[in-house]
Amino acid sequence: MAASKAKRKSGSIVDNVKTIVYAVVIAVVIRTFLFEPFNIPSGSMIPTLLVGDYLFVAKYSYGFSHFSFPFSPDWFSGRIFGSVPHRGDVVVFRYPPDPSEDYIKRVIGLPGDHVQVREGQLYINSQLVPREPAGDYVTDEDGIHMVLRRYKEDLPGGADHYLLKATDQGDMNNTNEYVVPAHELMVLGDNRDNSADSRFWGYVPMENLVGKAEVIFFSIDSRDPWWEFWSWPFEIRWGRIGMLIH
């Protein structure tokens, strides 16, 4: 009887260990090849993405590089099953000056494109990208109350999105012409005057792509101290949960 009980206990431990191992393997496979969660820590993609948004990124959208794997082991270069993003996609990538950091921006320039910003407006291959006013946008970004101009911008190929502008003046609103190299991308933030993007640090190699931002699965406006737990339900942005990212 005692031996039988010990055997059942041993079998139970083995089953529990197997369950944990299976769960870890499944989680690693999902995170590596299918979806990975990310959160938004800055306002560079307002109004599309807000600080405190949590989203799923589709890892399979553009194929896989060594950045797709946990700890980014340098097993190979380039991409497996690689494909080029569409202009207008919101993508997560490894920041070229420091690949240990994840950034999120919108793809504006594809390989071979000529891109320029003149008087705050975007030109792609010498054609003005049309934008139309869409009302003011009020934000308290970084604790500073601001009223910005919102526009709807129609990128070539039919992808349209909203962007914010504070001014059409300054160096970053009047750039030289960029010619996007092969196997690289030019990316900009939707909060166009408050975004560290390709205008500042250059292009994104295709190899650095992590995936395409797809859907917001949670969002919270952490305006109150974390210990005020009674305010937590009121900080959740219920209306943003389940929003698709365009």
MIDOSE-1310 file (N, C-alpha, C; in nm, 2 decimals, decimal comma, always signed):
residues 246
maas	+0,08/-0,12/+0,00/+0,00/+0,00/+0,00/+0,09/+0,13/+0,00; +0,19/+0,13/+0,09/+0,28/+0,24/+0,10/+0,35/+0,26/-0,03; +0,40/+0,15/-0,09/+0,47/+0,16/-0,22/+0,39/+0,21/-0,33; +0,26/+0,17/-0,33/+0,17/+0,21/-0,43/+0,14/+0,36/-0,42
kakr	+0,12/+0,41/-0,29/+0,10/+0,55/-0,27/+0,22/+0,63/-0,31; +0,34/+0,58/-0,28/+0,47/+0,65/-0,32/+0,48/+0,66/-0,47; +0,44/+0,55/-0,54/+0,44/+0,55/-0,68/+0,35/+0,65/-0,74; +0,23/+0,65/-0,69/+0,13/+0,75/-0,74/+0,18/+0,90/-0,72
ksgs	+0,24/+0,92/-0,60/+0,30/+1,05/-0,57/+0,41/+1,09/-0,67; +0,50/+0,99/-0,69/+0,60/+1,02/-0,79/+0,55/+1,04/-0,93; +0,45/+0,96/-0,97/+0,39/+0,99/-1,10/+0,32/+1,12/-1,11; +0,26/+1,17/-1,00/+0,20/+1,30/-1,00/+0,30/+1,41/-1,01
ivdn	+0,41/+1,40/-0,95/+0,52/+1,50/-0,96/+0,57/+1,50/-1,10; +0,59/+1,38/-1,16/+0,64/+1,38/-1,30/+0,54/+1,45/-1,40; +0,41/+1,42/-1,38/+0,31/+1,48/-1,46/+0,30/+1,63/-1,45; +0,32/+1,68/-1,32/+0,33/+1,82/-1,30/+0,45/+1,89/-1,37
vkti	+0,56/+1,82/-1,36/+0,68/+1,87/-1,43/+0,66/+1,88/-1,58; +0,60/+1,77/-1,63/+0,57/+1,76/-1,78/+0,48/+1,88/-1,82; +0,37/+1,90/-1,74/+0,28/+2,01/-1,77/+0,35/+2,14/-1,77; +0,44/+2,17/-1,68/+0,51/+2,30/-1,67/+0,60/+2,31/-1,79
vyav	+0,67/+2,20/-1,83/+0,76/+2,20/-1,95/+0,68/+2,23/-2,07; +0,57/+2,16/-2,09/+0,49/+2,18/-2,21/+0,44/+2,32/-2,21; +0,40/+2,38/-2,10/+0,35/+2,52/-2,10/+0,46/+2,61/-2,14; +0,58/+2,59/-2,09/+0,69/+2,68/-2,12/+0,72/+2,67/-2,27
viav	+0,72/+2,55/-2,32/+0,75/+2,53/-2,47/+0,65/+2,60/-2,55; +0,52/+2,58/-2,52/+0,41/+2,64/-2,60/+0,43/+2,79/-2,59; +0,45/+2,85/-2,47/+0,47/+2,99/-2,46/+0,58/+3,05/-2,54; +0,70/+2,97/-2,54/+0,81/+3,02/-2,62/+0,78/+3,01/-2,77
virt	+0,71/+2,91/-2,81/+0,68/+2,90/-2,95/+0,58/+3,01/-2,99; +0,48/+3,04/-2,91/+0,39/+3,15/-2,94/+0,46/+3,28/-2,95; +0,55/+3,30/-2,85/+0,62/+3,43/-2,84/+0,72/+3,45/-2,95; +0,78/+3,34/-3,00/+0,88/+3,34/-3,10/+0,82/+3,35/-3,24
flfe	+0,72/+3,28/-3,27/+0,67/+3,26/-3,40/+0,53/+3,33/-3,43; +0,46/+3,36/-3,33/+0,32/+3,41/-3,35/+0,30/+3,55/-3,30; +0,28/+3,56/-3,17/+0,25/+3,69/-3,11/+0,34/+3,72/-2,99; +0,37/+3,85/-2,97/+0,45/+3,89/-2,85/+0,38/+4,02/-2,80
pfni	+0,36/+4,03/-2,67/+0,30/+4,15/-2,61/+0,41/+4,26/-2,59; +0,36/+4,38/-2,62/+0,45/+4,50/-2,59/+0,36/+4,61/-2,53; +0,42/+4,70/-2,46/+0,35/+4,82/-2,41/+0,41/+4,95/-2,46; +0,33/+5,05/-2,46/+0,37/+5,18/-2,51/+0,42/+5,27/-2,40
psgs	+0,55/+5,31/-2,39/+0,60/+5,39/-2,28/+0,61/+5,54/-2,31; +0,59/+5,58/-2,44/+0,61/+5,72/-2,47/+0,50/+5,76/-2,57; +0,49/+5,90/-2,59/+0,38/+5,95/-2,67/+0,41/+5,97/-2,82; +0,52/+5,91/-2,87/+0,56/+5,94/-3,01/+0,46/+5,89/-3,11
mipt	+0,37/+5,80/-3,07/+0,27/+5,75/-3,17/+0,13/+5,79/-3,14; +0,11/+5,89/-3,05/-0,02/+5,95/-3,03/-0,06/+6,02/-3,16; -0,19/+6,01/-3,21/-0,30/+5,96/-3,14/-0,33/+5,81/-3,16; -0,25/+5,75/-3,25/-0,28/+5,60/-3,28/-0,26/+5,52/-3,16
llvg	-0,15/+5,54/-3,08/-0,12/+5,46/-2,96/-0,09/+5,56/-2,85; -0,15/+5,53/-2,73/-0,13/+5,61/-2,62/-0,04/+5,54/-2,52; +0,02/+5,63/-2,43/+0,10/+5,58/-2,32/+0,01/+5,49/-2,23; +0,06/+5,37/-2,21/-0,02/+5,28/-2,13/-0,10/+5,18/-2,21
dylf	-0,09/+5,18/-2,34/-0,15/+5,08/-2,43/-0,07/+4,95/-2,42; -0,13/+4,84/-2,42/-0,06/+4,71/-2,43/-0,12/+4,64/-2,56; -0,03/+4,59/-2,64/-0,07/+4,54/-2,77/+0,00/+4,41/-2,80; -0,06/+4,34/-2,90/+0,00/+4,22/-2,95/+0,07/+4,25/-3,09
vaky	+0,19/+4,20/-3,10/+0,26/+4,22/-3,23/+0,27/+4,08/-3,30; +0,23/+4,08/-3,42/+0,24/+3,95/-3,50/+0,38/+3,93/-3,55; +0,45/+3,83/-3,49/+0,59/+3,80/-3,52/+0,61/+3,75/-3,67; +0,51/+3,69/-3,72/+0,52/+3,62/-3,85/+0,50/+3,71/-3,97
sygf	+0,46/+3,84/-3,95/+0,41/+3,92/-4,06/+0,52/+3,94/-4,16; +0,65/+3,96/-4,12/+0,75/+3,99/-4,22/+0,86/+3,88/-4,22; +0,83/+3,76/-4,17/+0,93/+3,66/-4,16/+1,01/+3,67/-4,02; +1,12/+3,60/-4,01/+1,19/+3,59/-3,88/+1,34/+3,62/-3,90
shfs	+1,39/+3,70/-3,81/+1,54/+3,72/-3,80/+1,58/+3,67/-3,66; +1,71/+3,68/-3,63/+1,76/+3,64/-3,50/+1,70/+3,72/-3,39; +1,64/+3,84/-3,42/+1,58/+3,92/-3,32/+1,44/+3,86/-3,28; +1,39/+3,77/-3,36/+1,26/+3,71/-3,33/+1,27/+3,61/-3,21
fpfs	+1,39/+3,57/-3,18/+1,41/+3,46/-3,08/+1,44/+3,53/-2,94; +1,41/+3,46/-2,83/+1,44/+3,51/-2,70/+1,59/+3,53/-2,69; +1,63/+3,64/-2,63/+1,77/+3,68/-2,61/+1,85/+3,71/-2,74; +1,78/+3,71/-2,85/+1,83/+3,75/-2,98/+1,97/+3,68/-3,01
pdwf	+1,97/+3,55/-3,01/+2,10/+3,48/-3,04/+2,14/+3,51/-3,18; +2,27/+3,53/-3,20/+2,32/+3,57/-3,33/+2,35/+3,44/-3,42; +2,24/+3,37/-3,45/+2,26/+3,24/-3,52/+2,27/+3,26/-3,67; +2,21/+3,36/-3,72/+2,21/+3,38/-3,87/+2,18/+3,53/-3,89
sgri	+2,20/+3,57/-4,02/+2,18/+3,71/-4,06/+2,06/+3,71/-4,16; +2,00/+3,83/-4,18/+1,89/+3,84/-4,27/+1,76/+3,79/-4,21; +1,67/+3,76/-4,30/+1,53/+3,71/-4,25/+1,50/+3,58/-4,32; +1,43/+3,49/-4,25/+1,37/+3,37/-4,31/+1,23/+3,40/-4,34
fgsv	+1,18/+3,36/-4,46/+1,05/+3,38/-4,51/+1,02/+3,53/-4,50; +1,12/+3,61/-4,54/+1,10/+3,76/-4,52/+1,01/+3,82/-4,63; +0,94/+3,92/-4,59/+0,86/+4,00/-4,68/+0,87/+4,15/-4,64; +0,84/+4,24/-4,74/+0,85/+4,38/-4,71/+0,72/+4,43/-4,66
phrg	+0,73/+4,51/-4,55/+0,60/+4,57/-4,50/+0,53/+4,66/-4,60; +0,41/+4,68/-4,58/+0,33/+4,78/-4,66/+0,36/+4,92/-4,60; +0,36/+5,02/-4,69/+0,37/+5,15/-4,64/+0,25/+5,18/-4,55; +0,27/+5,24/-4,44/+0,16/+5,27/-4,34/+0,15/+5,17/-4,23
dvvv	+0,22/+5,05/-4,24/+0,22/+4,96/-4,13/+0,28/+5,02/-4,00; +0,22/+4,98/-3,89/+0,29/+5,02/-3,76/+0,37/+4,90/-3,72; +0,50/+4,92/-3,70/+0,59/+4,81/-3,68/+0,67/+4,83/-3,55; +0,70/+4,71/-3,49/+0,80/+4,71/-3,38/+0,93/+4,66/-3,43
fryp	+1,04/+4,73/-3,39/+1,17/+4,69/-3,44/+1,27/+4,72/-3,33; +1,39/+4,66/-3,36/+1,50/+4,69/-3,27/+1,57/+4,82/-3,31; +1,58/+4,91/-3,22/+1,64/+5,04/-3,24/+1,78/+5,03/-3,30; +1,81/+5,08/-3,42/+1,94/+5,06/-3,48/+2,06/+5,10/-3,40
pdps	+2,06/+5,22/-3,34/+2,17/+5,26/-3,25/+2,19/+5,17/-3,13; +2,09/+5,10/-3,08/+2,10/+5,02/-2,97/+2,00/+4,90/-2,98; +2,04/+4,79/-3,04/+1,94/+4,68/-3,07/+1,88/+4,61/-2,95; +1,92/+4,65/-2,83/+1,86/+4,59/-2,71/+1,73/+4,66/-2,68
edyi	+1,70/+4,77/-2,75/+1,57/+4,85/-2,72/+1,47/+4,82/-2,83; +1,35/+4,81/-2,80/+1,24/+4,80/-2,89/+1,18/+4,94/-2,92; +1,15/+4,97/-3,04/+1,08/+5,09/-3,08/+0,96/+5,06/-3,16; +0,87/+5,15/-3,17/+0,75/+5,13/-3,25/+0,72/+5,26/-3,33
krvi	+0,71/+5,25/-3,46/+0,68/+5,36/-3,55/+0,60/+5,32/-3,67; +0,57/+5,41/-3,76/+0,49/+5,38/-3,88/+0,59/+5,38/-4,00; +0,57/+5,28/-4,09/+0,66/+5,27/-4,21/+0,61/+5,38/-4,31; +0,70/+5,47/-4,34/+0,67/+5,57/-4,44/+0,74/+5,55/-4,57
glpg	+0,87/+5,51/-4,57/+0,95/+5,49/-4,69/+0,99/+5,35/-4,71; +0,97/+5,30/-4,83/+1,01/+5,16/-4,86/+1,14/+5,17/-4,94; +1,21/+5,06/-4,96/+1,34/+5,06/-5,03/+1,32/+5,13/-5,17; +1,41/+5,22/-5,20/+1,41/+5,30/-5,32/+1,33/+5,42/-5,32
dhvq	+1,25/+5,44/-5,22/+1,16/+5,56/-5,21/+1,25/+5,69/-5,18; +1,20/+5,80/-5,24/+1,26/+5,93/-5,21/+1,16/+6,00/-5,11; +1,21/+6,04/-5,00/+1,12/+6,09/-4,89/+1,18/+6,23/-4,85; +1,09/+6,33/-4,83/+1,13/+6,46/-4,78/+1,01/+6,52/-4,71
vreg	+1,05/+6,60/-4,61/+0,95/+6,68/-4,53/+0,98/+6,83/-4,57; +0,88/+6,90/-4,62/+0,89/+7,04/-4,65/+0,78/+7,12/-4,59; +0,81/+7,21/-4,51/+0,71/+7,30/-4,44/+0,61/+7,21/-4,37; +0,66/+7,10/-4,31/+0,58/+7,01/-4,22/+0,50/+6,91/-4,30
qlyi	+0,51/+6,91/-4,43/+0,43/+6,82/-4,51/+0,52/+6,71/-4,58; +0,47/+6,60/-4,59/+0,54/+6,48/-4,64/+0,54/+6,47/-4,79; +0,65/+6,44/-4,85/+0,66/+6,42/-4,99/+0,72/+6,28/-5,01; +0,66/+6,20/-5,09/+0,72/+6,07/-5,13/+0,73/+6,06/-5,28
nsql	+0,85/+6,03/-5,32/+0,88/+6,03/-5,47/+0,83/+6,15/-5,54; +0,86/+6,27/-5,48/+0,83/+6,40/-5,53/+0,68/+6,43/-5,53; +0,60/+6,35/-5,48/+0,45/+6,37/-5,47/+0,41/+6,41/-5,33; +0,34/+6,52/-5,32/+0,28/+6,56/-5,19/+0,19/+6,46/-5,13
vpre	+0,21/+6,41/-5,01/+0,11/+6,32/-4,95/+0,00/+6,41/-4,89; -0,12/+6,39/-4,94/-0,23/+6,48/-4,89/-0,26/+6,46/-4,75; -0,30/+6,57/-4,68/-0,35/+6,56/-4,54/-0,46/+6,66/-4,53; -0,56/+6,63/-4,45/-0,67/+6,72/-4,43/-0,70/+6,74/-4,28
pagd	-0,73/+6,86/-4,24/-0,75/+6,89/-4,10/-0,86/+6,80/-4,04; -0,84/+6,75/-3,91/-0,94/+6,66/-3,85/-0,96/+6,71/-3,71; -0,96/+6,84/-3,69/-0,99/+6,90/-3,55/-0,87/+6,90/-3,46; -0,88/+6,97/-3,35/-0,78/+6,98/-3,25/-0,77/+6,86/-3,17
yvtd	-0,65/+6,83/-3,11/-0,63/+6,72/-3,02/-0,57/+6,77/-2,89; -0,64/+6,74/-2,78/-0,59/+6,79/-2,65/-0,52/+6,68/-2,58; -0,40/+6,70/-2,53/-0,33/+6,60/-2,46/-0,25/+6,66/-2,34; -0,23/+6,58/-2,24/-0,15/+6,62/-2,12/-0,02/+6,54/-2,12
edgi	+0,04/+6,52/-2,24/+0,16/+6,44/-2,26/+0,28/+6,49/-2,17; +0,34/+6,40/-2,09/+0,45/+6,43/-2,00/+0,41/+6,54/-1,90; +0,28/+6,55/-1,87/+0,23/+6,64/-1,77/+0,22/+6,78/-1,82; +0,23/+6,80/-1,95/+0,22/+6,93/-2,01/+0,09/+6,94/-2,09
hmvl	+0,00/+7,03/-2,06/-0,12/+7,04/-2,14/-0,09/+7,11/-2,27; -0,14/+7,04/-2,38/-0,11/+7,09/-2,51/-0,24/+7,07/-2,60; -0,26/+7,16/-2,69/-0,36/+7,15/-2,79/-0,29/+7,15/-2,93; -0,30/+7,03/-2,99/-0,22/+7,01/-3,12/-0,32/+7,00/-3,23
rryk	-0,27/+7,02/-3,35/-0,35/+7,01/-3,47/-0,35/+6,86/-3,52; -0,47/+6,81/-3,55/-0,48/+6,67/-3,59/-0,51/+6,67/-3,74; -0,44/+6,58/-3,82/-0,47/+6,57/-3,96/-0,49/+6,42/-3,99; -0,56/+6,40/-4,10/-0,57/+6,27/-4,16/-0,48/+6,27/-4,28
edlp	-0,38/+6,18/-4,28/-0,28/+6,17/-4,39/-0,31/+6,05/-4,47; -0,31/+6,07/-4,60/-0,34/+5,95/-4,70/-0,21/+5,92/-4,77; -0,15/+5,81/-4,72/-0,02/+5,76/-4,78/-0,05/+5,70/-4,91; +0,05/+5,70/-5,00/+0,03/+5,63/-5,13/+0,00/+5,48/-5,11
ggad	-0,10/+5,43/-5,19/-0,14/+5,30/-5,17/-0,27/+5,28/-5,09; -0,32/+5,40/-5,05/-0,45/+5,39/-4,98/-0,45/+5,38/-4,83; -0,33/+5,37/-4,77/-0,33/+5,36/-4,62/-0,34/+5,50/-4,56; -0,44/+5,53/-4,48/-0,45/+5,66/-4,42/-0,45/+5,64/-4,27
hyll	-0,41/+5,75/-4,20/-0,40/+5,75/-4,05/-0,41/+5,89/-4,00; -0,42/+5,90/-3,87/-0,42/+6,04/-3,81/-0,28/+6,07/-3,76; -0,24/+6,19/-3,77/-0,12/+6,24/-3,71/-0,14/+6,37/-3,64; -0,05/+6,41/-3,55/-0,05/+6,53/-3,48/+0,06/+6,63/-3,52
katd	+0,03/+6,76/-3,52/+0,13/+6,85/-3,55/+0,12/+6,97/-3,45; +0,24/+7,02/-3,41/+0,25/+7,14/-3,33/+0,29/+7,26/-3,41; +0,37/+7,23/-3,51/+0,42/+7,34/-3,60/+0,46/+7,28/-3,73; +0,47/+7,36/-3,83/+0,53/+7,32/-3,96/+0,67/+7,39/-3,98
qgdm	+0,72/+7,44/-3,88/+0,85/+7,51/-3,89/+0,96/+7,42/-3,82; +1,09/+7,46/-3,84/+1,20/+7,39/-3,78/+1,27/+7,29/-3,87; +1,39/+7,24/-3,82/+1,47/+7,16/-3,91/+1,40/+7,03/-3,95; +1,33/+6,96/-3,85/+1,27/+6,84/-3,88/+1,14/+6,85/-3,96
nntn	+1,10/+6,97/-3,98/+0,98/+6,99/-4,08/+1,03/+7,04/-4,21; +1,16/+7,05/-4,23/+1,22/+7,10/-4,35/+1,35/+7,02/-4,37; +1,34/+6,90/-4,42/+1,46/+6,81/-4,43/+1,52/+6,80/-4,57; +1,64/+6,74/-4,57/+1,69/+6,70/-4,70/+1,61/+6,58/-4,76
eyvv	+1,63/+6,55/-4,88/+1,56/+6,43/-4,94/+1,63/+6,31/-4,89; +1,56/+6,21/-4,84/+1,61/+6,08/-4,80/+1,58/+5,98/-4,92; +1,68/+5,90/-4,95/+1,67/+5,79/-5,04/+1,68/+5,66/-4,97; +1,58/+5,59/-4,95/+1,58/+5,47/-4,87/+1,66/+5,36/-4,93
pahe	+1,76/+5,31/-4,87/+1,85/+5,20/-4,93/+1,77/+5,07/-4,94; +1,83/+4,98/-5,02/+1,77/+4,85/-5,03/+1,78/+4,78/-4,89; +1,67/+4,70/-4,87/+1,66/+4,62/-4,74/+1,65/+4,70/-4,62; +1,61/+4,83/-4,63/+1,59/+4,92/-4,52/+1,46/+4,99/-4,53
lmvl	+1,42/+5,06/-4,42/+1,29/+5,13/-4,42/+1,31/+5,27/-4,35; +1,22/+5,36/-4,39/+1,22/+5,49/-4,32/+1,09/+5,49/-4,24; +1,10/+5,53/-4,11/+0,99/+5,52/-4,02/+0,97/+5,66/-3,95; +0,84/+5,70/-3,93/+0,81/+5,82/-3,85/+0,71/+5,79/-3,75
gdnr	+0,71/+5,88/-3,64/+0,60/+5,87/-3,54/+0,48/+5,95/-3,59; +0,36/+5,91/-3,54/+0,24/+5,98/-3,57/+0,23/+6,11/-3,50; +0,30/+6,12/-3,38/+0,31/+6,25/-3,31/+0,43/+6,32/-3,37; +0,41/+6,37/-3,49/+0,52/+6,40/-3,58/+0,62/+6,50/-3,53
dnsa	+0,59/+6,59/-3,44/+0,68/+6,69/-3,39/+0,74/+6,65/-3,25; +0,70/+6,53/-3,21/+0,75/+6,48/-3,08/+0,79/+6,33/-3,09; +0,87/+6,30/-3,19/+0,91/+6,16/-3,22/+1,05/+6,16/-3,26; +1,13/+6,07/-3,19/+1,27/+6,04/-3,24/+1,26/+5,93/-3,34
dsrf	+1,28/+5,96/-3,46/+1,25/+5,86/-3,57/+1,36/+5,87/-3,67; +1,33/+5,82/-3,80/+1,44/+5,82/-3,90/+1,50/+5,95/-3,94; +1,43/+6,06/-3,91/+1,48/+6,19/-3,93/+1,60/+6,22/-3,84; +1,61/+6,15/-3,73/+1,72/+6,18/-3,63/+1,83/+6,07/-3,64
wgyv	+1,79/+5,94/-3,65/+1,89/+5,84/-3,64/+1,90/+5,75/-3,76; +1,83/+5,77/-3,87/+1,85/+5,69/-3,99/+1,74/+5,59/-4,02; +1,78/+5,49/-4,10/+1,69/+5,39/-4,15/+1,68/+5,27/-4,06; +1,58/+5,19/-4,08/+1,57/+5,06/-4,00/+1,60/+4,94/-4,10
pmen	+1,70/+4,87/-4,07/+1,73/+4,75/-4,15/+1,61/+4,65/-4,14; +1,58/+4,58/-4,25/+1,47/+4,48/-4,24/+1,50/+4,38/-4,13; +1,63/+4,35/-4,11/+1,67/+4,25/-4,01/+1,62/+4,28/-3,88; +1,60/+4,41/-3,85/+1,57/+4,46/-3,71/+1,42/+4,45/-3,69
lvgk	+1,34/+4,42/-3,79/+1,19/+4,41/-3,76/+1,16/+4,30/-3,67; +1,07/+4,33/-3,57/+1,02/+4,23/-3,48/+0,88/+4,18/-3,53; +0,80/+4,27/-3,57/+0,67/+4,23/-3,62/+0,57/+4,35/-3,64; +0,45/+4,32/-3,68/+0,35/+4,42/-3,71/+0,26/+4,44/-3,59
aevi	+0,24/+4,56/-3,54/+0,14/+4,59/-3,43/+0,00/+4,56/-3,48; -0,08/+4,48/-3,41/-0,21/+4,43/-3,46/-0,32/+4,48/-3,38; -0,32/+4,46/-3,25/-0,44/+4,49/-3,17/-0,40/+4,53/-3,03; -0,48/+4,62/-2,97/-0,46/+4,66/-2,83/-0,54/+4,57/-2,74
ffsi	-0,48/+4,50/-2,65/-0,55/+4,40/-2,56/-0,57/+4,46/-2,42; -0,51/+4,57/-2,39/-0,53/+4,64/-2,26/-0,48/+4,78/-2,27; -0,54/+4,87/-2,19/-0,49/+5,01/-2,19/-0,53/+5,07/-2,06; -0,43/+5,14/-2,00/-0,46/+5,21/-1,87/-0,39/+5,34/-1,86
dsrd	-0,46/+5,44/-1,81/-0,41/+5,57/-1,79/-0,37/+5,58/-1,64; -0,24/+5,56/-1,62/-0,19/+5,56/-1,48/-0,17/+5,70/-1,42; -0,28/+5,77/-1,40/-0,26/+5,91/-1,36/-0,26/+5,92/-1,21; -0,30/+5,81/-1,13/-0,30/+5,82/-0,99/-0,19/+5,73/-0,94
pwwe	-0,14/+5,75/-0,81/-0,04/+5,67/-0,75/-0,08/+5,52/-0,76; +0,02/+5,43/-0,78/-0,01/+5,29/-0,79/-0,08/+5,23/-0,67; -0,05/+5,29/-0,55/-0,11/+5,23/-0,43/-0,26/+5,26/-0,41; -0,31/+5,36/-0,49/-0,45/+5,39/-0,47/-0,53/+5,29/-0,56
fwsw	-0,54/+5,16/-0,51/-0,60/+5,05/-0,58/-0,74/+5,07/-0,61; -0,81/+5,16/-0,53/-0,95/+5,18/-0,56/-0,98/+5,26/-0,69; -0,87/+5,32/-0,74/-0,89/+5,40/-0,86/-0,85/+5,32/-0,99; -0,80/+5,20/-0,97/-0,76/+5,12/-1,08/-0,87/+5,09/-1,18
pfei	-0,99/+5,05/-1,14/-1,09/+5,03/-1,25/-1,13/+5,15/-1,33; -1,11/+5,27/-1,27/-1,14/+5,40/-1,34/-1,03/+5,44/-1,43; -0,91/+5,38/-1,42/-0,80/+5,42/-1,50/-0,79/+5,34/-1,63; -0,87/+5,23/-1,63/-0,86/+5,14/-1,75/-0,94/+5,21/-1,86
rwgr	-0,88/+5,21/-1,98/-0,95/+5,27/-2,10/-1,02/+5,16/-2,16; -1,14/+5,13/-2,11/-1,22/+5,01/-2,16/-1,25/+5,02/-2,31; -1,27/+5,14/-2,36/-1,30/+5,16/-2,50/-1,19/+5,12/-2,60; -1,07/+5,12/-2,55/-0,95/+5,09/-2,64/-0,92/+4,94/-2,64
igml	-0,98/+4,86/-2,55/-0,95/+4,72/-2,55/-1,01/+4,65/-2,67; -0,93/+4,58/-2,75/-0,97/+4,52/-2,87/-0,96/+4,60/-2,99; -0,91/+4,72/-2,98/-0,90/+4,81/-3,10/-0,79/+4,76/-3,19; -0,82/+4,75/-3,32/-0,72/+4,71/-3,42/-0,63/+4,83/-3,45
ih	-0,51/+4,81/-3,48/-0,41/+4,92/-3,50/-0,40/+4,94/-3,65; -0,42/+5,07/-3,70/-0,41/+5,10/-3,84/-0,31/+5,22/-3,85
